[in-house]
Amino acid sequence: MAHSHGHTPAAWTGVIIAFVGFCVGSVFTVMAKPAGVIAGLVLLAVAAVVGGIMSAAGLGQKKSKGLTAEQARAHREAHQARHPERRDGEQRTHAQAHS
């Protein structure tokens, strides 16, 4: 399964609310108005809560437990195709294989 890299309704909503919170907090910091700064911080907390609730409701990225058996097989075959000299069974770490 391809990862969406955060392109989900939960992520977008959380980021937009957080952005507004940062903007509000920044403006009121410059204006030296503590109540506005606190409002911005509250919006940041709201962003985390709303994003978390939306994610729990199924609007976030699906959790992955690593590669499926088919993905692991495809990765192994692609790696062997790129490095045919390593088919002799020589064991290397994954990082060494990709260096």
Kinemage of the C-alpha trace (Angstrom):
@kinemage 1
@onewidth
@group {chain A} dominant
@subgroup {mainchain}
@vectorlist {calphas} color= white
{ca met a 1} P 0.000 0.000 0.000
{ca ala a 2} L 1.393 3.359 -0.969
{ca his a 3} L 1.586 5.902 1.805
{ca ser a 4} L -0.324 9.124 1.332
{ca his a 5} L 2.373 11.234 3.026
{ca gly a 6} L -0.239 13.082 5.047
{ca his a 7} L -2.623 13.891 2.207
{ca thr a 8} L -5.697 12.954 4.230
{ca pro a 9} L -8.668 14.967 5.491
{ca ala a 10} L -7.451 14.565 9.089
{ca ala a 11} L -3.965 15.841 8.277
{ca trp a 12} L -5.157 18.772 6.185
{ca thr a 13} L -7.698 19.856 8.786
{ca gly a 14} L -5.171 19.645 11.613
{ca val a 15} L -2.543 21.557 9.653
{ca ile a 16} L -4.953 24.313 8.603
{ca ile a 17} L -6.184 24.831 12.175
{ca ala a 18} L -2.583 24.799 13.464
{ca phe a 19} L -1.553 27.324 10.789
{ca val a 20} L -4.342 29.670 11.851
{ca gly a 21} L -3.278 29.184 15.482
{ca phe a 22} L 0.330 30.085 14.683
{ca cys a 23} L -0.791 33.148 12.735
{ca val a 24} L -3.082 34.327 15.538
{ca gly a 25} L -0.421 33.715 18.165
{ca ser a 26} L 2.241 35.491 16.109
{ca val a 27} L 0.141 38.576 15.428
{ca phe a 28} L -0.851 38.951 19.064
{ca thr a 29} L 2.733 38.372 20.201
{ca val a 30} L 3.853 41.331 18.098
{ca met a 31} L 0.938 43.377 19.464
{ca ala a 32} L 1.876 42.339 23.044
{ca lys a 33} L -1.641 41.055 23.772
{ca pro a 34} L -1.358 37.967 26.003
{ca ala a 35} L -5.027 36.993 25.556
{ca gly a 36} L -4.510 36.681 21.795
{ca val a 37} L -1.348 34.626 22.265
{ca ile a 38} L -3.277 32.266 24.541
{ca ala a 39} L -6.035 32.029 21.910
{ca gly a 40} L -3.414 31.005 19.356
{ca leu a 41} L -2.087 28.341 21.706
{ca val a 42} L -5.631 27.068 22.285
{ca leu a 43} L -6.062 26.757 18.526
{ca leu a 44} L -2.889 24.665 18.368
{ca ala a 45} L -4.302 22.304 20.971
{ca val a 46} L -7.619 22.188 19.093
{ca ala a 47} L -5.722 21.259 15.908
{ca ala a 48} L -4.129 18.266 17.621
{ca val a 49} L -7.418 17.115 19.121
{ca val a 50} L -9.437 17.536 15.905
{ca gly a 51} L -6.762 15.819 13.796
{ca gly a 52} L -6.587 12.940 16.274
{ca ile a 53} L -10.363 12.509 16.394
{ca met a 54} L -10.639 12.592 12.599
{ca ser a 55} L -7.819 10.074 12.280
{ca ala a 56} L -9.493 7.768 14.809
{ca ala a 57} L -12.719 8.110 12.817
{ca gly a 58} L -10.950 6.673 9.767
{ca leu a 59} L -10.120 9.890 7.934
{ca gly a 60} L -6.366 9.625 8.514
{ca gln a 61} L -3.638 7.494 7.033
{ca lys a 62} L -4.108 3.769 7.512
{ca lys a 63} L -1.621 2.120 9.839
{ca ser a 64} L 0.862 -0.209 8.199
{ca lys a 65} L 2.579 -3.083 9.975
{ca gly a 66} L 5.478 -3.081 7.535
{ca leu a 67} L 5.700 -4.810 4.188
{ca thr a 68} L 3.199 -7.433 3.148
{ca ala a 69} L 4.581 -10.748 1.912
{ca glu a 70} L 3.979 -9.691 -1.688
{ca gln a 71} L 5.692 -6.316 -1.167
{ca ala a 72} L 8.686 -8.037 0.454
{ca arg a 73} L 8.938 -10.480 -2.465
{ca ala a 74} L 8.741 -7.642 -5.009
{ca his a 75} L 11.409 -5.683 -3.114
{ca arg a 76} L 13.684 -8.734 -2.996
{ca glu a 77} L 13.228 -9.407 -6.740
{ca ala a 78} L 13.868 -5.763 -7.656
{ca his a 79} L 16.993 -5.750 -5.509
{ca gln a 80} L 18.281 -8.943 -7.119
{ca ala a 81} L 17.645 -7.489 -10.569
{ca arg a 82} L 19.718 -4.395 -9.704
{ca his a 83} L 22.530 -6.418 -8.093
{ca pro a 84} L 22.849 -9.741 -9.947
{ca glu a 85} L 26.416 -10.271 -8.647
{ca arg a 86} L 25.045 -10.740 -5.103
{ca arg a 87} L 22.924 -13.831 -5.840
{ca asp a 88} L 25.583 -16.105 -4.361
{ca gly a 89} L 23.912 -15.859 -0.964
{ca glu a 90} L 26.377 -13.400 0.549
{ca gln a 91} L 24.716 -11.834 3.547
{ca arg a 92} L 24.817 -8.063 3.925
{ca thr a 93} L 22.819 -5.580 5.926
{ca his a 94} L 20.043 -3.696 4.183
{ca ala a 95} L 22.061 -0.449 4.368
{ca gln a 96} L 25.066 -2.144 2.796
{ca ala a 97} L 22.881 -3.516 0.009
{ca his a 98} L 21.724 -0.025 -0.923
{ca ser a 99} L 25.090 1.724 -0.692
